Amino acid sequence: MTTISRTLVLGCSMLALAACGPEDIASPGTGGNVIINNPAPTPAPTPTPTPGGSVTAANGCPTIADAQGLSDEGTISGPTGEYRVCAMPARFNASSTLPYVEGLLYRMAGRVDVGTDGGPTADASDGATDSNVTLTIEPGAMVYASGSSFLMVNRGNKINAVGTASRPILFTSRDNVLGLNNENSSGQWGGVVLAGRAPVTDCIAPGATPGTTGCERQVEGAAQPALFGGATPDDSSGRMSYVQIRYSGFVLSGDSELQSLTTGGSGSGTQLDHIMSYNSSDDGVEFFGGRVNLKNLIVVGAEDDSIDTDTGVKANLQYVIAVQREGAGDTIIEADSSNGLENSTPRQNTQISNATFVHRNASSSQAIRIRGGADYALVNSVIVAPSGVPCIRLDDAATIQTSGADEKGAPRFNSVVLDCATNFRDGGDVSASQAQAIFDAGSNNNKDFTNTLSMLFINGSNENGVVAFNPTALSSFFDNANFVGAVRDTANNWTTGWTCNSAAISFGSNVGTCTSLPIY
């Protein structure tokens, strides 16, 4: 029995999207477009709220720069009190700020666009011009939605959602406001989508060259498709920092649904840090193409993959915590570039340093799955699977090949420790023994590790005894932290303050439980 299982105290695509009104939403995935034409969901009647709470509704909605303004929809009440509801316009046509106002919530009534799509280039050569809209959200502001509502930041526009450790920005669901959620609630609204002009593969235009302005991905919508991709690696979709995204992943049709945060062709100019995904009914985060740099990522309770990477993305992630709910979720990592794209360039190249992964679903097939010819590096990381599933699976001969254009070779593991009942499993045409040989070839790896984690994510003596790998050899984006795992010790706990607690994991002192709104 692992230490982590003995010490559980609190057990437990880029979807480019279509027009406002009835949403037509599809995932670019890896198998072409899936076109979904859903009627707008019928709003559920507002239940009688539980009396009480300390919040008093604000007197009215603030004035914003966009001439459309915010719509005052009256008030909504829940366990934390009464709030003024200010609905956003369907599209922000001018740069605007949503300020923090005590006793006020912002609502997304369907798809909310930030600007209009400016096309794959920043000039008018593609027949489009940038609207240059920036949506700024102040620390402590709270946004809620229901059904197929989601936030769509279009190419040539930006989000500026920068919270603080004491006042994170919150995207959540209507049921969370009303106090109706329990520990297993999920899939109650869409999510946040960032579209950019960085290179992608899996082009929709026949004969287009991957990684060029002619290579875009889209979802076919009845009225207005949304697209991503281009040839600008350093493109910027803005900044998100100290942000919680709760209860996302509304099921649109069949298996098509959103995740907390989706990036499509976002560039390295986009700044992402201190992002928490909680109880997404699909993936915690999914990155389609582009250049993604992200530090301080937390994914809790994702019901599909915690981290899904696709469509030629080049991603660097450092300080990552991913913890499943008991009996929920698929893999912690899925690097998914299959369906004939195994040798397409730009090849996916995802690099993760300083991660702590806890897999808890015994009905899943593996904790880590790397396939489709993806280049991958996992270093300075702790993988724990008290669920009993195998830790690592590699698929496809292209994934472990050692030559070819844009080729980094077989997946790289350095200073990675495994506390799993089974370490490796067969994966298509890559055997468990081949996967083990690749793992064993790395430096300071240990497949017979016994974790001494506290609170599921803070290192103990065994973790801090592992010789760390210097990740700056992979990219200058990384810090040479000189430890493995996501959090060295309680004195350096970067999760403090801006997170929320649940039965799946407690981060200690923060803004409260995930089933309740924070009160500032």
C-alpha positions as CSV (number, residue, x, y, z in Angstrom):
1,M,0.0,0.0,0.0
2,T,1.4,3.4,-0.9
3,T,1.8,6.2,1.6
4,I,-0.5,8.3,-0.4
5,S,-3.4,5.8,-0.1
6,R,-2.8,5.6,3.7
7,T,-2.9,9.4,4.2
8,L,-5.9,10.4,2.2
9,V,-7.8,12.6,4.6
10,L,-10.3,14.1,2.2
11,G,-10.6,11.2,-0.2
12,C,-11.9,11.5,-3.0
13,S,-11.1,21.1,-29.1
14,M,-9.7,23.7,-29.3
15,L,-13.3,23.8,-29.9
16,A,-13.7,26.6,-32.3
17,L,-17.3,27.4,-32.0
18,A,-20.1,28.8,-34.0
19,A,-22.6,31.6,-34.0
20,C,-24.4,33.2,-31.2
21,G,-27.9,31.9,-30.5
22,P,-28.2,28.2,-31.1
23,E,-24.7,26.9,-31.0
24,D,-23.1,24.7,-33.7
25,I,-20.1,23.4,-32.0
26,A,-17.5,20.8,-33.0
27,S,-14.1,19.6,-32.0
28,P,-11.3,19.7,-34.5
29,G,-9.9,16.7,-32.6
30,T,-7.8,14.4,-34.7
31,G,-10.5,13.1,-37.0
32,G,-11.8,16.0,-39.0
33,N,-14.8,18.2,-38.2
34,V,-17.8,17.0,-36.3
35,I,-20.7,19.2,-37.0
36,I,-23.3,19.6,-34.3
37,N,-26.4,21.8,-34.5
38,N,-28.0,22.1,-31.1
39,P,-31.0,24.1,-30.2
40,A,-30.4,26.6,-27.4
41,P,-31.1,24.7,-24.1
42,T,-34.2,25.5,-22.2
43,P,-33.2,27.4,-19.1
44,A,-34.0,25.6,-15.9
45,P,-36.4,27.3,-13.5
46,T,-34.6,29.1,-10.7
47,P,-35.0,27.0,-7.6
48,T,-35.9,28.6,-4.3
49,P,-32.6,29.6,-2.8
50,T,-31.4,28.6,0.7
51,P,-31.8,31.7,2.9
52,G,-28.8,33.2,4.5
53,G,-25.4,34.3,3.4
54,S,-23.5,37.5,4.0
55,V,-23.4,39.1,0.5
56,T,-25.8,41.9,-0.4
57,A,-26.6,42.6,-4.0
58,A,-24.9,45.6,-5.6
59,N,-27.2,48.5,-6.6
60,G,-26.7,48.2,-10.3
61,C,-24.3,47.2,-13.2
62,P,-21.1,49.1,-13.9
63,T,-20.7,51.1,-17.1
64,I,-18.3,49.6,-19.6
65,A,-16.6,51.0,-22.7
66,D,-18.6,48.9,-25.1
67,A,-21.6,50.9,-26.1
68,Q,-23.8,47.8,-25.8
69,G,-23.2,47.9,-22.1
70,L,-24.2,45.2,-19.5
71,S,-27.8,44.1,-19.0
72,D,-29.1,44.3,-15.5
73,E,-31.0,41.0,-15.0
74,G,-32.0,41.6,-11.4
75,T,-30.7,39.5,-8.6
76,I,-29.9,35.8,-7.9
77,S,-29.6,34.3,-4.4
78,G,-27.7,31.4,-3.0
79,P,-26.1,30.2,0.3
80,T,-23.5,33.0,0.2
81,G,-26.1,35.7,-0.2
82,E,-27.7,37.8,-2.9
83,Y,-26.0,39.2,-6.0
84,R,-26.8,41.6,-8.8
85,V,-26.6,39.8,-12.2
86,C,-25.1,41.7,-15.1
87,A,-25.2,39.9,-18.4
88,M,-22.4,40.4,-21.0
89,P,-23.2,41.3,-24.6
90,A,-23.0,38.5,-27.1
91,R,-19.9,40.1,-28.6
92,F,-17.5,42.7,-27.2
93,N,-16.9,45.1,-30.0
94,A,-14.7,47.5,-27.9
95,S,-12.1,46.9,-25.3
96,S,-13.9,46.7,-21.9
97,T,-13.2,46.1,-18.3
98,L,-15.3,44.0,-16.0
99,P,-14.5,45.4,-12.5
100,Y,-14.9,43.6,-9.2
101,V,-18.0,44.9,-7.5
102,E,-19.0,43.5,-4.2
103,G,-22.3,41.6,-4.5
104,L,-22.2,41.4,-8.3
105,L,-21.9,38.5,-10.8
106,Y,-21.3,38.7,-14.5
107,R,-23.3,36.2,-16.6
108,M,-22.6,34.7,-20.1
109,A,-26.0,34.2,-21.8
110,G,-24.8,31.9,-24.5
111,R,-21.6,32.2,-26.6
112,V,-19.7,35.4,-25.8
113,D,-17.2,36.5,-28.3
114,V,-14.2,38.8,-27.6
115,G,-13.9,40.8,-30.9
116,T,-14.3,39.3,-34.3
117,D,-12.0,36.8,-36.0
118,G,-9.1,38.7,-37.7
119,G,-8.0,35.8,-39.8
120,P,-4.6,33.9,-39.9
121,T,-2.5,37.1,-40.4
122,A,-2.3,40.4,-38.5
123,D,-2.8,42.4,-41.8
124,A,-5.6,42.5,-44.3
125,S,-3.9,40.1,-46.8
126,D,-6.3,37.4,-45.7
127,G,-9.3,39.6,-46.3
128,A,-9.9,40.3,-42.6
129,T,-8.8,43.0,-40.2
130,D,-8.3,42.9,-36.5
131,S,-10.9,44.3,-34.2
132,N,-8.2,44.6,-31.4
133,V,-10.6,44.1,-28.6
134,T,-9.2,43.3,-25.1
135,L,-11.6,42.0,-22.4
136,T,-10.1,42.8,-19.0
137,I,-11.5,41.1,-15.9
138,E,-10.4,42.5,-12.5
139,P,-9.2,40.4,-9.6
140,G,-12.0,38.9,-7.6
141,A,-14.6,39.2,-10.4
142,M,-16.9,36.2,-10.8
143,V,-18.5,35.1,-14.1
144,Y,-21.1,32.4,-14.3
145,A,-22.9,30.6,-17.1
146,S,-25.1,27.5,-17.8
147,G,-25.7,25.1,-20.7
148,S,-23.7,25.7,-23.9
149,S,-22.5,29.2,-22.9
150,F,-18.8,29.8,-23.3
151,L,-16.2,32.5,-23.7
152,M,-14.6,32.7,-27.2
153,V,-11.5,34.9,-27.6
154,N,-11.1,35.3,-31.3
155,R,-7.8,35.8,-33.3
156,G,-6.6,39.4,-33.2
157,N,-8.2,40.0,-29.8
158,K,-7.1,39.3,-26.2
159,I,-8.2,38.5,-22.7
160,N,-6.6,40.1,-19.7
161,A,-7.9,38.1,-16.8
162,V,-5.3,38.6,-14.1
163,G,-6.4,37.8,-10.5
164,T,-4.3,37.7,-7.4
165,A,-3.4,35.0,-4.9
166,S,-6.0,36.5,-2.5
167,R,-8.6,37.3,-5.1
168,P,-8.6,34.9,-8.0
169,I,-11.0,35.4,-11.0
170,L,-13.7,32.8,-11.0
171,F,-15.5,31.2,-14.0
172,T,-18.2,28.9,-12.8
173,S,-21.7,27.6,-13.2
174,R,-25.2,28.9,-12.3
175,D,-25.7,25.8,-10.0
176,N,-22.5,26.8,-8.1
177,V,-24.0,30.2,-7.4
178,L,-27.3,28.6,-6.3
179,G,-25.5,26.1,-4.0
180,L,-26.8,23.1,-5.8
181,N,-23.5,21.3,-6.5
182,N,-21.9,18.3,-4.8
183,E,-18.5,16.8,-5.1
184,N,-19.4,15.0,-8.4
185,S,-21.1,17.9,-10.2
186,S,-19.6,18.8,-13.6
187,G,-20.4,19.7,-17.2
188,Q,-22.7,22.7,-16.3
189,W,-21.5,25.2,-18.9
190,G,-18.9,25.4,-21.7
191,G,-15.5,26.8,-20.8
192,V,-12.9,29.4,-22.0
193,V,-11.5,29.2,-25.5
194,L,-8.5,31.1,-26.8
195,A,-7.9,31.2,-30.6
196,G,-4.6,32.3,-32.0
197,R,-2.4,32.5,-35.1
198,A,0.4,30.1,-34.2
199,P,1.1,27.0,-36.4
200,V,-1.2,24.0,-36.4
201,T,-1.4,20.7,-38.2
202,D,-4.4,18.8,-39.5
203,C,-5.5,21.5,-41.9
204,I,-9.1,21.7,-43.0
205,A,-8.2,23.1,-46.5
206,P,-7.2,20.2,-48.9
207,G,-3.6,20.4,-49.8
208,A,-2.7,23.2,-47.3
209,T,0.8,23.0,-45.8
210,P,0.7,22.5,-42.1
211,G,2.2,25.3,-40.1
212,T,1.4,28.0,-42.7
213,T,-1.3,30.7,-42.9
214,G,-3.2,28.3,-45.2
215,C,-3.5,25.7,-42.5
216,E,-6.4,26.5,-40.2
217,R,-8.8,24.4,-38.1
218,Q,-12.5,25.3,-37.7
219,V,-15.8,24.2,-36.6
220,E,-18.5,24.5,-39.2
221,G,-21.3,26.6,-37.8
222,A,-24.6,27.4,-39.3
223,A,-24.0,31.1,-39.2
224,Q,-20.4,31.9,-38.4
225,P,-17.4,29.5,-38.2
226,A,-14.7,30.2,-35.6
227,L,-11.1,29.4,-36.8
228,F,-7.6,29.2,-35.4
229,G,-4.2,28.8,-36.8
230,G,-1.6,30.7,-38.8
231,A,2.1,31.1,-39.0
232,T,2.9,33.5,-36.1
233,P,4.5,31.4,-33.3
234,D,4.7,34.4,-30.9
235,D,1.1,35.5,-31.4
236,S,-0.7,36.6,-28.2
237,S,-4.2,35.9,-27.0
238,G,-3.6,37.9,-23.9
239,R,-3.0,36.8,-20.3
240,M,-4.8,34.6,-17.7
241,S,-3.4,34.4,-14.2
242,Y,-4.9,33.3,-10.9
243,V,-8.0,32.0,-12.5
244,Q,-10.3,29.2,-11.4
245,I,-12.6,27.5,-14.0
246,R,-15.2,25.3,-12.3
247,Y,-17.8,22.7,-13.5
248,S,-17.2,23.2,-17.3
249,G,-17.5,20.8,-20.1
250,F,-21.2,21.0,-21.2
251,V,-22.1,18.0,-23.3
252,L,-23.2,19.3,-26.7
253,S,-23.9,16.1,-28.5
254,G,-22.7,12.6,-27.9
255,D,-19.1,12.8,-26.8
256,S,-18.6,16.4,-28.0
257,E,-18.1,18.8,-25.1
258,L,-15.9,21.6,-24.0
259,Q,-13.2,21.6,-21.3
260,S,-12.2,24.2,-18.8
261,L,-9.5,25.8,-20.9
262,T,-9.0,25.2,-24.6
263,T,-6.3,26.8,-26.7
264,G,-6.2,26.6,-30.5
265,G,-3.2,28.0,-32.2
266,S,-2.4,30.3,-29.3
267,G,1.1,31.7,-29.5
268,S,4.0,32.0,-27.1
269,G,3.0,35.7,-26.5
270,T,0.1,34.4,-24.5
271,Q,0.8,34.4,-20.8
272,L,-0.8,31.6,-18.7
273,D,0.0,30.9,-15.1
274,H,-1.9,29.9,-11.9
275,I,-4.8,28.2,-13.7
276,M,-7.1,25.8,-11.8
277,S,-9.5,23.5,-13.6
278,Y,-12.1,21.9,-11.3
279,N,-14.5,19.1,-12.2
280,S,-14.5,19.4,-16.0
281,S,-16.7,16.8,-17.6
282,D,-14.2,16.5,-20.4
283,D,-10.5,17.3,-20.2
284,G,-9.1,19.7,-17.7
285,V,-7.1,21.6,-20.4
286,E,-6.6,20.8,-24.0
287,F,-4.1,22.4,-26.4
288,F,-4.6,22.3,-30.1
289,G,-1.5,23.3,-32.0
290,G,0.3,26.6,-31.3
291,R,2.9,27.4,-28.7
292,V,1.8,27.0,-25.1
293,N,3.9,28.1,-22.1
294,L,2.2,27.6,-18.7
295,K,3.4,27.6,-15.1
296,N,1.4,26.6,-12.0
297,L,-1.4,24.5,-13.4
298,I,-3.9,22.6,-11.3
299,V,-6.4,20.1,-12.7
300,V,-8.7,18.4,-10.2
301,G,-11.5,16.0,-11.0
302,A,-11.4,16.0,-14.8
303,E,-13.6,13.2,-16.2
304,D,-11.6,12.6,-19.3
305,D,-7.9,13.5,-19.5
306,S,-6.3,16.0,-17.2
307,I,-3.9,17.3,-19.8
308,D,-4.7,16.7,-23.5
309,T,-2.3,17.9,-26.2
310,D,-2.9,17.7,-29.9
311,T,-2.5,19.0,-33.5
312,G,1.2,19.9,-33.5
313,V,1.3,21.9,-30.2
314,K,4.6,22.9,-28.8
315,A,4.0,23.1,-25.1
316,N,6.1,23.8,-22.0
317,L,4.4,23.2,-18.6
318,Q,6.1,23.6,-15.2
319,Y,4.7,23.1,-11.7
320,V,1.7,21.0,-12.5
321,I,-0.7,19.2,-10.1
322,A,-3.3,16.8,-11.6
323,V,-5.5,14.8,-9.2
324,Q,-8.5,12.7,-10.2
325,R,-11.6,12.2,-8.2
326,E,-12.1,8.6,-6.9
327,G,-13.4,6.5,-9.8
328,A,-13.5,9.3,-12.3
329,G,-11.3,10.3,-15.2
330,D,-9.3,8.6,-18.0
331,T,-5.6,9.5,-18.3
332,I,-3.7,12.2,-16.6
333,I,-1.8,12.9,-19.8
334,E,-3.0,12.1,-23.3
335,A,-0.7,13.2,-26.2
336,D,-3.0,12.5,-29.1
337,S,-1.8,13.1,-32.6
338,S,-3.0,10.0,-34.3
339,N,-5.2,9.4,-37.4
340,G,-2.6,9.6,-40.1
341,L,-0.8,12.7,-38.7
342,E,2.0,10.7,-37.0
343,N,4.7,12.1,-39.3
344,S,3.1,15.5,-40.0
345,T,5.1,18.6,-39.1
346,P,5.2,20.6,-37.0
347,R,5.2,17.6,-34.8
348,Q,3.8,17.9,-31.3
349,N,6.5,18.5,-28.8
350,T,5.2,18.8,-25.2
351,Q,7.7,19.2,-22.3
352,I,6.6,19.0,-18.6
353,S,8.8,19.6,-15.6
354,N,7.9,19.4,-11.9
355,A,4.6,17.6,-12.0
356,T,2.7,15.6,-9.4
357,F,0.1,13.3,-10.8
358,V,-2.4,11.2,-8.8
359,H,-4.4,8.7,-10.8
360,R,-7.5,7.3,-8.9
361,N,-9.7,5.5,-11.5
362,A,-9.3,1.8,-11.4
363,S,-11.5,1.4,-14.5
364,S,-9.1,3.5,-16.7
365,S,-6.4,1.9,-18.8
366,Q,-3.3,3.9,-17.9
367,A,-2.2,7.1,-16.3
368,I,0.1,8.4,-19.1
369,R,-0.5,7.8,-22.8
370,I,1.8,9.2,-25.4
371,R,1.0,8.3,-29.0
372,G,0.6,9.6,-32.6
373,G,4.3,10.4,-33.2
374,A,4.3,13.0,-30.5
375,D,7.7,14.2,-29.2
376,Y,7.5,14.3,-25.4
377,A,9.6,15.0,-22.4
378,L,8.5,14.4,-18.8
379,V,11.1,15.4,-16.2
380,N,11.3,16.0,-12.4
381,S,7.9,14.4,-11.9
382,V,6.1,12.1,-9.5
383,I,3.4,9.7,-10.7
384,V,1.2,7.8,-8.2
385,A,-1.5,5.4,-9.1
386,P,-3.1,3.8,-6.1
387,S,-5.9,2.9,-8.4
388,G,-3.7,0.0,-9.7
389,V,-3.7,1.0,-13.4
390,P,-0.4,1.0,-15.3
391,C,1.6,4.2,-15.2
392,I,2.9,4.5,-18.7
393,R,1.8,3.5,-22.2
394,L,3.4,4.4,-25.5
395,D,1.7,3.9,-28.8
396,D,2.7,3.9,-32.5
397,A,6.1,3.2,-34.0
398,A,6.3,6.9,-35.0
399,T,6.3,7.9,-31.4
400,I,9.6,6.0,-30.6
401,Q,11.4,6.6,-33.9
402,T,14.7,8.3,-33.8
403,S,15.0,10.1,-37.1
404,G,12.9,12.3,-39.4
405,A,12.0,16.0,-39.8
406,D,11.2,17.9,-36.6
407,E,12.1,14.8,-34.7
408,K,13.2,14.8,-31.0
409,G,13.3,11.0,-30.8
410,A,11.6,8.7,-28.4
411,P,9.8,10.2,-25.3
412,R,12.3,11.4,-22.7
413,F,12.1,10.7,-19.0
414,N,14.5,12.2,-16.5
415,S,14.2,12.3,-12.7
416,V,10.7,10.7,-12.9
417,V,9.5,8.4,-10.1
418,L,6.7,5.9,-10.3
419,D,4.6,4.6,-7.4
420,C,2.3,2.3,-9.4
421,A,1.1,-1.3,-9.1
422,T,2.0,-1.8,-12.7
423,N,4.6,0.5,-14.3
424,F,4.2,-0.1,-18.1
425,R,1.7,-1.7,-20.4
426,D,1.6,-2.7,-24.1
427,G,0.3,0.0,-26.4
428,G,-0.5,-1.0,-30.0
429,D,2.8,-1.7,-31.7
430,V,5.0,-0.5,-28.7
431,S,5.4,-3.2,-26.1
432,A,5.6,-2.6,-22.3
433,S,9.2,-3.8,-22.4
434,Q,10.0,-1.2,-25.1
435,A,8.4,1.5,-23.0
436,Q,10.3,0.4,-19.9
437,A,13.6,0.4,-21.9
438,I,12.9,4.0,-22.9
439,F,12.2,5.0,-19.3
440,D,15.2,3.2,-18.0
441,A,17.4,5.0,-20.5
442,G,16.7,8.3,-18.8
443,S,18.7,9.7,-15.9
444,N,17.7,9.3,-12.2
445,N,14.4,7.6,-13.0
446,N,12.9,5.2,-10.4
447,K,10.1,2.8,-11.2
448,D,10.1,1.2,-7.7
449,F,9.5,4.4,-5.8
450,T,7.5,4.7,-2.6
451,N,5.9,8.2,-2.3
452,T,6.0,10.2,0.9
453,L,3.7,13.0,-0.3
454,S,1.6,14.9,2.2
455,M,-1.8,16.5,1.2
456,L,-1.3,14.5,-2.1
457,F,1.0,17.1,-3.6
458,I,3.7,18.3,-1.1
459,N,7.0,16.5,-1.2
460,G,8.2,14.4,1.6
461,S,11.7,13.0,2.3
462,N,11.7,10.4,-0.5
463,E,10.7,13.0,-3.2
464,N,13.2,15.5,-2.0
465,G,15.9,12.8,-2.0
466,V,15.6,12.4,-5.8
467,V,18.4,14.0,-7.9
468,A,16.7,16.6,-10.1
469,F,17.2,17.2,-13.8
470,N,18.0,20.7,-15.1
471,P,15.0,21.5,-17.4
472,T,16.7,24.6,-18.9
473,A,18.4,22.1,-21.2
474,L,14.9,21.6,-22.8
475,S,13.9,25.3,-22.9
476,S,14.8,28.6,-21.3
477,F,11.1,28.8,-20.3
478,F,11.8,26.4,-17.4
479,D,13.2,27.3,-14.0
480,N,16.1,25.1,-12.7
481,A,14.1,24.4,-9.5
482,N,16.4,21.6,-8.3
483,F,13.6,19.4,-7.0
484,V,11.1,16.9,-8.4
485,G,7.4,17.1,-8.0
486,A,5.1,20.2,-8.1
487,V,5.7,21.6,-4.6
488,R,9.0,21.2,-2.7
489,D,7.6,21.8,0.8
490,T,5.0,23.7,2.8
491,A,7.2,26.8,2.9
492,N,7.1,27.0,-0.9
493,N,3.4,26.1,-1.4
494,W,2.3,28.1,-4.5
495,T,-1.2,26.7,-4.2
496,T,-2.0,28.8,-1.1
497,G,-4.8,31.4,-1.3
498,W,-6.2,31.2,-4.8
499,T,-7.5,27.6,-5.0
500,C,-10.6,25.8,-3.7
501,N,-10.9,22.7,-1.6
502,S,-12.9,19.5,-2.3
503,A,-13.2,15.9,-1.3
504,A,-10.7,15.1,-4.0
505,I,-7.9,17.3,-2.6
506,S,-7.5,20.0,0.0
507,F,-5.0,22.8,-0.6
508,G,-5.3,24.2,2.9
509,S,-5.8,27.9,3.4
510,N,-7.5,29.4,0.4
511,V,-10.7,31.0,-0.8
512,G,-13.0,28.2,0.4
513,T,-14.6,25.1,-0.9
514,C,-15.3,24.5,-4.6
515,T,-19.0,24.0,-4.0
516,S,-19.3,27.6,-2.6
517,L,-18.5,31.0,-4.0
518,P,-15.7,32.9,-2.3
519,I,-16.6,35.9,-0.2
520,Y,-14.2,38.8,-0.2
